Amino acid sequence: MAENRRGLGRGLSALLGEADEAVLTGEAPDQPGQGGPTANGVREIPIELIHRNPNQPRQHFSEAELAELETSIRASGVLQPILVRPSPERPGEFEIVAGERRWRASQRAGVGSIPALVRTLDDNVAYEIAIVENVQRENLNAMEEAKAYESLMGRMGYTQEQAANAVGKSRSHVANTLRLLQLPHTVQDHVLYGRLTAGHARAILASDDQEAVAEQIVSRGLSVRDAEALVRARAAGPKKGSGPRKPQKDTDTAALEADLEDVLGMSVDIADRGGAGELRIRYASLEQLDEICRRLTRV
């Protein structure tokens, strides 16, 4: 575990080294050559010896992006190497750690080999690098990012703060992204497949009827601002058979709820009745429950 934690706060450079990070980000001056490794450790590998990582956090690839990259590769080749490790299941072959989109586009372009940086990495480090590389490049959609953070925290035993340091994001960003996992699976699928944005999803989180609101947003093609207005209107409107409408919360209470949600990354409800009441925190996983307990028992 100590070996895996060395990446906290520094991203790819700590996990791979400054020189390797420069190669992967296209900042190294050396260019890969044909037939063997170069000074920077990059070598050409036959494309049929390279396979995707089944634990790759990015599961969906835009057809338009792949077509655009395919055209570029046909014209100029693969200008930036991918990162691979020796395959744990196929001797003499390799598994992608970072760069699957380039590999897919290269296959479509019909190239025979692809420049790659080969490093021996265990499963946990390889997974962490894949997440860091995708998040820092903003290659993941919001739902993939949320699931990646959840998996990273589960596999590595990270807190939200440690996960944030590992990927170079703020703790509040990680916490707010993890909140998307509280959405029903049907709504999560809308985000995963691009029918809803992260902004839409955050608006839906405030609704009591999340699936119905999501379907309205998708079917009507509402903007994020329109979605927020829809959620507010549904919350303010009368409900059939529910009796008198509940009074709206005062501005201070609503602001306090929002502040607590930003800190905790979880849904918070304050029911104040003249200075006494209830504070409810909704958690979506045992890890979130553990985080609440850790904060409450901290001395």
N, C-alpha and C positions, 0 to 999 in steps of 0.2 A: 504493500500500500504506500509506503514511503516513497518508493520509486515512482509510482504513478502520480503522486502529488507534486512532483517537481515542476509541473507546468502551470501551477497556479499563478495568475497575474501576469504571465508573460506570453501566453499564446504559443504559436508554432515555434518560435525561436527557442523556447525552453524545452519543448518536446523533441525537437529535431536538431537544434543548433542554428546559429546565425547563418552559416554558409548554405545549409540545406534550405532554410526558409527563403533565402535570396533566390535560389534556383527555382523554387516552386512559385514564387511571386513574380518571376520574370525579371529580377533585378541583377542577376549574376551576369557577368560579361561573356562567359564562355557559352558557346552554342553546341548542342549535341552533334556529333558526327556519325557517320555510318560505320558499322562494323565493330564497335567496341566502346568502352567507357572513355570519357574525356577527363580533363583535369578536375572538373567539378563533380565527377562521379556519375554523370548521366550517361546512359547507354541506350542504344536502339534495341528493342525487344520485339520479336515477331508477335503480331497482334493476336494470333491464335493461341499464344501461350499466356495470355492475360485474361483474367476472369473478374467479374464484378464481386464486390463484397456483399453477402446476403444481409449484413447488418448495417449497410449504408443508410444513414439517416434520411437522405433525399430519395424519395420513392417515385416522384413524378417529374418528368422532364418535358418541357414545352416543345411541341413539334416545330414551332416557328424558330425557337432558339437553336434547336439541333440542325435545322435546314440552313440557317444562317452560318453556323459554325462549319458545317459540311462544305459550304461554298468557299469559305475562307481557307479551309485545309486543302481543298483541291487546288486553290490558287497559290498558297504560300507554305503549305505543310503545317505540321504541328509546331508552333513556335515556343510553347511552354510545356515542359515535361510533366508527366503525371507522377504520383508517388505510389509505389507498390511495395509489397513485402513477399518473401517466398511463400507460396501457397502451403497452408498447414495440412492440406488434404491431397495435393497433387504434386509429387516431387518433380522438380525441374520446371515448374510453372509458377505463376505469380498471381497475387490477389491485389486488387486496387484498394488503396487507402484513401487517396484523394485524386480526383480528376476523371470520374466516370463519364461526365458529359463529353469531354474531349475524346475518350475512348469510344463512346457510342458514335460520335460524329465521324471519327476516323474509320470505323467499320463501314459506315454508310458511304464514305468517300472512296473506299476500296484500297486504302493504303496497306502496305505489307508489314510495316513495323511502326513503332511509336516510341519517342524518347521517354525514358523513365528513370527516376531516381529510385534505387533499390535500397531498402533498409530493413533490417531484422527487427520486428516489433511484436510484442505480445498482444493478445486480443484487446485488453483494456486500453493500452496506449494507442493502438491502431484506431479503436473506436473514438477515443478522445480527440485524436488528430482529425478524424473525419468530421466530427462535429465542429471543432474549432475552425477548420478550413471552410466548411460550408457556411457557418454563421458569420464569420468575418467577411466572406465574399457576398453575403446576403443572398445565397443560393436557395435557402429553404423558405417555403411559405410558412405562415404563422403557425399552422397546425403541426407541420413537420418539426418546426423549431420547438414548440411546446413539448412534443413527444420526445424529442432529442434531449431536452433538459431533464425531463422526468427519468429517462433511461440513464443518462449520465449520472444523475444523483443516486439512482438505485445501484448501478454497477460499481461506482467508485466510492459510495458512501459520502458524497459531498452534501453540504448544506446549500441553500440557495446562494449564499454569499460566496462560497467556494466555487460553485458552478459559474457564477457571474465572473469571478476573477479568471477562471480557466478560459472562458470564451471572449474576454475583453468587453463585457457588457456591464451595465449597472445592475445592482441587485434588484432595484425596483423594476427594471425591464424584464429580468428573468421572472420575477414574482408575477408581474402582470401577464406575461406570456403564459405561464403555467395556469393562470386562472381560466384560460380557454379550455382546459381539460375538464372543467366543470359543466361544459355545454353538453346537451344530449348528442348521442353519436350521429344522428341524422344531421344536426347542425354542424358538427365537426367535419362531416363529409363535404358539406357545402364549402367550407373553408379550405379543406384539403384539395379539392378539385377546382378551386378558383372561382366558384360561383359567389362567394362572399369574401370580403377582405377582413384583415385583422380589425380595422375600424368598425365594420359591421358587427363583428363578433363581440367586441367590447360593448357596443350598444345593446346587443341582445342579452348580454349577461345581466343587465338591469331589469329585464322583463320577467314577469311571472308566468308567461306562456311562451317560452323560448322557441319551440318548434313552429308554432303558428306564426309568430313574428318573422322567423327566418323564411318561411314559405312566402309570406307577403313581400318581403324585401326582394327575394329572388324573382318571383313572378312579375312584380311591378318594376324591377330594375331600379330600385331606389338607391340614391346616393347615401353616404354615411350620415350626412346632416339630416336627410329625410328620414333615415332609419331611427336616428336619435329622437326626432320629433314624433315619429310613430309610437315609440316606446313610451314617451312622456304622455302622449294623448291617451294611450290605453291605460296607463297607470292612473290618470286623472279622471277618466270617464266612469260613469256608473256601471255596475255589474248587475245583470238580471238576477233577481231573487236574493241579492246579498244584503238588502236593507240599506240603511243610510251609508253614504260614502264615508270612508275613513278620512279624518282630517290630514291634510298634507303636513309633512314634517317641516319644522322651521329651518331657516337657512343654516343656522349654526349646527344643528344636528346632522343635516345632510352633508355639510362640509366635514364634520368630524368622521362620519361614516366613510367618506371618500379618502380622507387622510389615513385612516386605519386600513382600508383596503389596499392603498398604495404601499404601506409598510409591510403588511402581512401577505399580500398577494392572494387574498381570499375574500369571499363575500361577507360583508359585515352588515348587521341590522341592529339599530338602536331603537328601542321602544321606551320613550321617556314619558312618565306620567307625573308631572309636577315635581321633578327632582328625584324620583325613584323609578325604577323600571328594569329592563333587561338589555343585555348586550349579547347578541348571537353571532357566532362565527361559524360559517359553513366550510367544512373541509371536503376535498374530493379524493383524498388518498390517505393511507396510514402515514405516509411521509409528512404530509401537511399536518396531521394530528400530532406527530412527534415534534414538529417544529413549534406548534403552539405550546406543547408541554415544556419544551426546552426553554422557550421565552418566559413562560410563567414561573418556572422554577429556578431561573438564573439568579445568582446571588452576587 
